């Protein structure tokens, strides 16, 4: 069994969720209910189940304090302590990740978006990542609407390219919101320039590793969904309910 003691986990839950208005006018998107739990519980449980105990949540908006009231010190999840930091505005995933640099402090890190739900454990993927000497690892999933995500072009078991929200996707494999990086990720993020959307894109971080031949991937065996749209919010609740009933 891999030693997880030096591994950090970061949940990015700072987005304002404007595409979910009016639901998000009075609360953070990641506090919305998904079946019988707040959304942020799911990525937190994913990290804990994988054996990651040292976790930071990046929050944002006017309701950041509600995370502290909801989760506290993480004892409910078997944690002795949980860390929080605050993101002002919406500068993109890579900018949010930069806020966790002091927390990660040179360790390897598993990053998960706060609105990502999956139907399987990521432990085996994390263990493969820990065996890497360097570089990054991403998790892919075949989807019906790849144009909404970063899309990986794959050939002979290797990623050839990753394109952010392409109008004509080169495959149906989306890069899910679960990323694993070595300590260099923060130096890479500092070199990024804002995209046309005015954000620091996580795809640019992944492509940095890709160009150096240091980006590896696995394909998720279970279901995966984000919760960024009303349709996917509903889908997430349906899948979470099904999983909860099957786990009984």
N, C-alpha and C positions, 0 to 999 in steps of 0.2 A: 504493500500500500504506500502511495506517495505521501511524503511529508508536506502537509499544507500549512505548517506553522509560519512560514515566511511569506505566504501569499496574501495579498490584500484584495478586497472586493470593493467596487465602487458602483453605486446605483445612481444613475443620472435622472433626477426627477424634478428638474427646474423649469421645464417647458410650461407655457401658459395655457396650451390647449385651445387656441382660438377656433380651431375647426370643429370643436365640440360645443361651442356656445349655442344656447344660453346655459348649458349645464355647468360650464366652467366660469361663469360670471361671479360666483360667490365662493368658489373653492378651487384648489389646485386640481388639475386633471388627474394626478396620481392618487388622489384621495377619493375619487369616485368609486362607487361599489361595483365589483365584478362578482356576480352571484352572491356569495355570502361573506365576502371579505373586501376591504379596500384594495384598490389596484396595486399599491406599492407592496402589499404583503407578498404577492406572487414572486416578483424578482428577488425579494429578500429571502423567501423560503428556498428559492432555487439556489442561491449562493450558500446558504446554511446547509442544505442537503448535500451539496458538493463537498462539504468539509471546510468551507471558508468561514472563519470566525471573526476576522478583523475587517470590519466593514464601515464605509462612509456613505452617507446619503447626501447628494447635492440637491438642494431644494431651491425654490425661487418663488416669485410672486408675493402677493399680500397675505398668503395663508401658510407661510413656511413654518410658523410656530405650531401649527396644527400637527405637523409631523412629530414634533417632540411630545405633544400631548397624547398622540395616538400610539407611538412606538416606545417612547420613553428610552430606557437604556438597553432595550433589546432583550430583556430577561425572558419575555414570553417566547422568544425564538431560541432560547438556550444560549444567549450571548451574555457575557459579563459587562459589555460596554458597547455602545455604538456611537459613531462620530457623525457630525453634521457640518455642512458648510453651505454658503448662500451664493446663488448666481443672480446677478442683476440683469434684467432684461433677457433677451433671447439671442445669444451670439453663436449658437450652434453647439453641436455635441462636443467637438474638439475643444471649444472654449470652456465648456462646463468641466471637461476632464482635467484641464489645466489647473482648476481650483483644488484638485486633490493631490497635487504634486508633493506638498509637505507631508501629507498623510501616507502616501505610498513610500516615500523616502528611500528610493533606490531598489525597492522590491519588484517582483513580478506582480501584475495586477490583472484581475478579471473584471471587465466593465460590462454592465448590463443596463439597458434602457429601462426606465421605470414603468413604461407601458407595454413591455414585452412579456407575454405569457407563453410557456411551452408545456408540452404534455409528457416530457421525459426528463430524466436526470442528466445533468451535464458533467457529472463526476468523471466519467471515463474520458471525456474530451479535455477536462482540466488536467487530468493525470498525464495525458499525452503532451500537453503544453509544458508541464513541469519538466518533462524529460528533454525538451528542446534546450540546446545550449543558448540560443538567442532567437530573436525574431518575434513574430506575432502569429496568432492563430484565430481564424474566424469560423463561424458556423453558418452554413448555407441551408436554404430550404427552397424547394421548388414551389412556386406560387402561380396563381392565375393572373395576377396584376403586377408583374415585375417592374413596370414603369414607375411605380410608387417608391421604389427602393434603390439602393445601390445594387447593381447587377453584375454578377461575376461571369466572365466568359471562361469556360473550362475546356481543356484539351489534354488528353493523355494523363489525367489525374492531377493536372496543375492549373492554377489560375493564370490566365494570360492577361486579363485586364479586368478592372472594376470601373463601371461608369455610373455616376450618380443620377438617378431619375431619368434614364434615357427615353427619348420619344420612340426609338426603335431598339428595344432590348436585344442583345446578342444571345441571350438565353433566358430561361425562366427561373434561374437560380438567384434568389435574393440573398443578400448578406444580412443576416438577422442582427438584431441589436444586442448581440453578445460578442464581445471582443476580448482577446487576451494579448497582453503586451509585455515586453521586457522594459527595463528601466529607461530606455532611450525614448519612449513615447512622448515624454514631456519636452525633451529637446526638439523633437520633430514638430510637435504642436506649436512651438514658439516660432517656427520658420514659416508657418502657413499664412497665406493671404486670404482675405474674405472672398467667397464665391460671388456669383451674380446675385445670389439671394442675400448677400451681406453677412453670411455666416462662415465660420471656420468648419469645414466639412470633415467628418470622420473618414470619408472615402479617400480624402487626400492623405491622411495618415496611413491608411491601409495600402495605398498605392506607393507610398514611400518605401515601406517594407517590401512590397512586391517587386519594385525595380531593383532591389538588392538581393532578390532571390530568397527572402527570409519570411515570406508569408505562406502559412500552411492553412489547410482547411479540413473540416469534417462536414458531413451532411447530417443534419438532425434526423434522428430516427422517429421521433414523435411529431405531433402537431405543433404549430407555432403561429402566433398572431400578434399583431400590434393592436393598439386601442386608439389610434389617432383620428378615426372617423366614426360617426354614429353607427355605420354598418359593422365596422370591426369591433366596436365596443359591444354591440349586441352579440356578435360572433364569439367574442372572448367569454362573455357570460354563459353562453350555451356550452362551449367547450369546457369551461371551468366546472359547470354543474355536472356535466357528464363524467368528468374525471373524479369529482368528489363522490358521486354516487357509486362509481366503479371501485373506488378505494375503500368503501365501507365493508 
